[in-house]
Amino acid sequence: MSVTWLVSFFTSFCLMEWAAWALHKYVMHGPLWSLHEDHHVIKKNSVYQKNDYFAIFFAVPSFLAILFGNLGFIPWLEAAGYGVMLYGAVYFAVHEVAIHRRWNIFNLKGKYIESLRLAHQHHHQVRSKEGAKNFGMLLPPLIYFTKSKKELKKMRPSKVS
């Protein structure tokens, strides 16, 4: 593994947080709200949501970058694809397992996870296309880290999935 490969891998992983934030705010809460809405207004009997299609949206460019980077001997492109893939795996673990608990694989705890959960719950307090905040996933606003666990629990919204 070259330095270029590692830099590309970690850079793409890190940039995905901002790409996911922008796509969440301007696309999912914009023209593709019809796919994202069922994530805010959840049907309890449904295992899957239309919102789950966004995983495919991110998987396709990742797969293509890995494929063409490998076939074309373009290591930085392959590495970028793997960085996006890792972000998708981390996103799944954090969003689906740790925050929403849609998959009972493991139970994460701690200040960071509590901060993520609370920021995401505040995002879900808004059940409509407009007015939501906290669009990121892995980097919630600093206010969620500056408060004690007791203060964070007081900020917790009631009955938000």
N, C-alpha and C positions, 0 to 999 in steps of 0.2 A: 504494500500500500504506500503510495507516494504522499507527500505533504499536500500536493494539489488535490488529491482525492479526499483526504481528511478535511481540508479546508472547505471544499465544495460540499461534502456531506454535512458538516456541522453548520455551515452557513445556510444551506437550504432548510435544514431542520429549524433553525432559529427564525428564518424569514417566514416560515409557514405560520408562525403565531400571528404575525402582522397580516399575512395574506388571509388567514382564516378570519381574523377580526374584521378586515375590510369586506370580505365576501359575506360574512354574517350580517354586518350592519347594512351594507348597500345592496346586496343581492337577495339574501334570505329574508330580510325585512324590507325588501323592495320588490322587484318584479317577480321573484320566485317565492313570494310569501305563501302562495297556494300549496307549495310543497313543505314549507316550514311551519305552517300554522298548526298542524296536528301535534307538533312538539310543544306548543304553548297551551293548546286546548286538547288535552290528552283523553282519548277514549280508553277507559280502564280495561276493557276486554280485548284490546288489540295488542298483539305481540310486537308487530312491526308498525312503523310510522312511515308516511310518505317522506318525511324528513330523512329517513335512512338512505334514500337514494343519493344524498350528497356524498356518502362514502364512495360510491362508484365514480362520482364526479371528480374526486381527488385521486382515486386509484388509477384511473386511466392515464393521466399525464405521468404519474409516477412509473407505471409499468412501461409506457412508451420511452421515457427517459432512460430507464434501465436497459430496455431492449436495444434502442438505437445507440446508446452509449457503449454497450457491449459489442454489438455488431459492427459499429463504425470505429471501434477502438478510440472512443472519446471518454476517457476515464472520469473527467469532471462531470459530464452529463450523466453517466451511470451513477456516480456518487450522489449527485443532486436527486436523482430518482429514489435512491435508497434513503436519503435524508427525509424526503417527503413521505416515504413509506413508514419510516420510524415515527414521524410526527403522527401519522394516522393511527399507528398502534398505541402510542402514548395517549392520543386523543380518546381512543376507544376505552382504554383502561381508566382514564380520568373521568370522562363524560358519562359513559354508559355504566361503568362498574362502580367507581367511587362516588360520583355525584348523584346520578339518578337511580343507581342500584337496579338497573334493568337486568343485569346479569349477576348472579350471586357467585362470583368466582373467588373473591377475596374481600376483606374489609380493611380499607386504609384509614388511618387515624393520624391526628396531629394538627398543629396550628396551620400548616400550609394547606392541608386537605380541608380543614374547617373553613379557612379563608376562601378557598375555591368554591366550596359548597354554598357558602353564604352569598358570595358575589353572583353565583349562578342563580340562586333562589331569588335574589333581587331582580335579576334579569327576567325571570319567569313571573314576577308579580304582574307584569304587563302582559295581558293576553291578546293584545292586538298588534298590528303591523308597526305602529308608531309609539314612541314614548319609552321604549326600553333603554336600559343602560347596561354596561358591562358585557361587551360583545366578545371579548377575548376568552381564552380557555385556560392556558397555563400560567398567565401573568395577570392576576386580578389587580385592581387598583390598590395602591399602597395603604389606603385607609384600613383595609381588611387585615393588614399585618401589624398595624400600629396599635390596635386595640387588644385588650386582654381577652382571654377565652370567655370570661364572664360577660364582658361588654359585647363580644361577638354574638353570644347566645341571646342577649337582650335585643340585638338588631335582627334576629332571625324572624323572617316572615312566618305567618301561621299557615299551615296546610298548603304549601306550594311544593309541587313535585320537581 
